[in-house]
Amino acid sequence: MFEEILKEVKEKLGANAAIAGNIPDEHADAIHQEIATHIQNSTQETGTPQAQAGILSELENSIGSGNILTSAVAGGLIGSLGRRFGLSSAVTGAIAASLPGLIKKYTQKTADPEPGKV
């Protein structure tokens, strides 16, 4: 499942000019890995699909209230990316804004896996 998450992260961030154009090439793979790992760990720690949906709802509500960075920093990912890779707040904000879509796609897959897959 990690490879699927990583692929989604690369596609989502690569399609966002505000992110893709501001991530140094030498750090792109490490940043993608960090985000994918965080998504996988965050959703697996919640256990049930209902708990995962609750986390997704909280994240979406934070974004709706304009509190994107506060929510993301609380999870540790955005702060870590900024410190480790020297990304600007504009880039980390764009990454934070992309997280709900990535998490939603992943939690939907784990809640309703394809037949024969888990």
C-alpha positions in Angstrom: 0.0 0.0 0.0 2.9 2.4 0.7 3.9 2.4 -3.0 0.4 3.4 -3.9 0.5 6.3 -1.4 3.9 7.3 -2.7 2.6 7.3 -6.3 -0.4 9.5 -5.3 1.9 11.9 -3.4 4.2 12.3 -6.4 1.3 12.8 -8.8 -0.6 15.3 -6.6 2.5 17.4 -5.7 3.8 17.2 -9.2 0.6 18.5 -10.6 0.6 21.5 -8.3 2.9 24.2 -9.8 3.2 26.0 -6.4 4.7 22.9 -4.9 6.6 21.2 -7.8 8.3 24.4 -8.9 9.6 25.1 -5.4 10.9 21.8 -4.3 14.6 21.4 -5.1 15.2 18.4 -7.4 17.7 16.9 -5.0 15.1 16.8 -2.2 12.0 15.8 -4.1 12.3 12.1 -3.5 13.0 12.5 0.2 10.0 14.9 0.5 7.7 12.6 -1.3 8.8 9.7 0.9 8.3 11.8 4.1 4.8 12.8 3.1 3.8 9.2 2.1 5.2 7.8 5.3 3.3 10.3 7.4 0.1 9.6 5.6 0.5 5.8 6.0 1.5 6.1 9.6 -1.3 8.5 10.5 -4.0 6.5 8.9 -2.8 3.1 10.2 -2.6 4.4 13.8 -6.3 5.2 13.7 -7.2 1.6 13.1 -10.8 1.5 11.9 -12.2 3.2 8.8 -14.5 5.1 11.0 -11.6 6.6 13.0 -9.8 7.4 9.8 -12.9 9.2 8.5 -12.9 11.2 11.7 -9.3 12.3 11.3 -10.1 13.3 7.7 -13.1 15.3 8.8 -11.0 17.1 11.4 -8.4 18.0 8.8 -11.0 19.2 6.3 -12.7 21.3 9.0 -9.3 22.9 9.8 -8.8 23.7 6.2 -12.3 25.1 5.9 -11.7 27.4 8.9 -8.4 28.7 7.3 -6.3 26.9 9.9 -4.3 24.7 7.5 -0.8 25.2 8.9 -1.9 24.9 12.5 -3.5 21.5 11.8 -0.6 20.2 9.7 2.1 21.4 12.1 0.2 19.7 15.0 0.7 16.4 13.0 4.4 17.2 12.7 4.7 16.8 9.0 4.8 20.4 7.7 7.1 21.6 10.4 9.4 18.7 9.7 9.5 19.4 6.0 10.2 23.1 6.5 13.1 22.4 8.9 14.6 19.4 7.1 14.4 20.8 3.6 14.2 24.6 4.0 10.9 24.9 2.3 9.1 28.2 2.5 5.8 28.7 4.2 4.1 29.1 0.9 5.3 25.6 -0.3 4.5 23.9 3.0 1.1 25.6 3.0 0.4 24.2 -0.5 1.5 20.8 0.7 -0.8 21.0 3.7 -3.6 22.0 1.4 -3.1 18.8 -0.7 -3.1 16.4 2.3 -6.9 16.0 2.7 -7.2 14.8 -0.8 -4.4 12.4 -0.4 -5.6 11.1 2.9 -9.2 10.8 1.6 -8.1 8.7 -1.3 -6.1 6.4 0.9 -8.7 6.0 3.6 -11.3 5.2 0.9 -9.0 2.4 -0.4 -8.5 1.0 3.1 -12.2 1.2 4.0 -13.3 -0.4 0.7 -10.4 -2.5 -0.6 -10.7 -4.1 -4.0 -11.6 -7.8 -3.9 -8.6 -9.9 -3.0 -6.6 -6.9 -1.7 -6.2 -5.5 1.8 
